[in-house]
């Protein structure tokens, strides 16, 4: 990857369920621009290219790959979603 090319992370519970059935290392982690480790289900070079899962939300710009594993790390992605990401049922 060209080091000047920006990357953006996305996360979807639906996509993660699919990945756990398909991949040996479905838990994928990157560092964001603030140094936080975040779990991603997809990485793209275009921040406007949203994955096609109904529950996907953006994790913003990422800086580097951290790890992938067959078991999850325990941490909190909640700073990345808001009521706009998951609107309340009316």
GIJOFEN-V78684 format. One record per residue. N is the residue number from 1. RES is the residue in one small letter. SS is DSSP state (@ for helix, = for strand, . for the rest). PSI is psi in degrees with one decimal (* if undefined). Layout:
BEGIN
N,RES,SS,PSI  N,RES,SS,PSI
END
This chain:
BEGIN
1,x,.,136.2  2,x,.,124.3  3,x,.,-19.0  4,x,.,-7.2  5,x,.,123.7  6,x,.,149.7  7,x,=,148.7  8,x,=,138.3  9,x,=,149.4  10,x,=,151.9  11,x,=,136.0  12,x,.,127.5  13,x,@,-38.6  14,x,@,-46.3  15,x,@,-39.3  16,x,@,-42.2  17,x,@,-43.5  18,x,@,-41.3  19,x,@,-37.8  20,x,@,-28.4  21,x,@,-18.8  22,x,@,-39.6  23,x,.,148.3  24,x,.,-24.8  25,x,.,71.9  26,x,.,-15.4  27,x,=,112.2  28,x,=,133.9  29,x,=,139.5  30,x,=,165.5  31,x,=,136.8  32,x,=,-178.9  33,x,.,-10.5  34,x,.,1.3  35,x,.,1.4  36,x,.,144.0  37,x,=,126.1  38,x,=,147.3  39,x,=,130.9  40,x,=,155.6  41,x,.,-12.3  42,x,=,145.5  43,x,=,134.9  44,x,=,160.2  45,x,.,-13.8  46,x,.,116.9  47,x,.,-13.1  48,x,.,-3.7  49,x,.,81.7  50,x,.,132.0  51,x,.,156.4  52,x,.,54.1  53,x,.,136.6  54,x,.,-24.9  55,x,.,18.5  56,x,.,143.5  57,x,=,154.2  58,x,=,140.9  59,x,=,1.2  60,x,=,-163.7  61,x,=,139.7  62,x,=,157.8  63,x,=,-36.7  64,x,=,155.3  65,x,=,140.0  66,x,=,-55.8  67,x,=,163.8  68,x,=,149.7  69,x,=,166.2  70,x,.,-16.4  71,x,.,148.8  72,x,.,149.2  73,x,.,158.4  74,x,.,115.2  75,x,.,-176.9  76,x,.,117.3  77,x,.,0.8  78,x,@,-26.6  79,x,@,-12.9  80,x,@,-5.7  81,x,.,150.1  82,x,.,-177.7  83,x,.,-22.6  84,x,.,-28.0  85,x,.,-46.4  86,x,.,81.2  87,x,.,147.5  88,x,.,145.9  89,x,.,137.8  90,x,.,*
END
